Amino acid sequence: MTTVQPSSKTMQSMLAAAQAKVPQIDIVEARARHGRALFVDVRDQHEVAAGHIPGALHVPRGHLEFIADPASPSHPSQLASDAELVIYCAAGGRSALAAATLQEMGYANVSNLVGGYAAWVNTGGPTEGD
């Protein structure tokens, strides 16, 4: 019988590494970028259906690597490696991990919205789909 050794990485250590690597922007900066940057919503479909930031591209976290790869048939043209991207989720954790993954895939101008969609809504940001 093979014994599986526990990983030295934990969710907390991976999140901390992603947050250290990816520029974190607050709601004020996100609002300033809305309309010029591409907002990418990495939440699950049921979350997006309940409301999202206008103009956001939905790329579920579980499909990110497949959709972000330009060689993929499901790659959207607006998700360009040189585009200014603001990644968000419900509160900022999944999006930090997603933004770090995008950086690893060659996306140069990626930031994470601290507080995510909840911060956007709680500060009166416009939404669609509610």
Summary of the structure (lengths in Angstrom):
residues: 130
radius of gyration: 15.2
end to end distance: 51.6
largest distance: 56.5
contacts: 378
relative contact order: 0.23
helix: 38%
strand: 17%
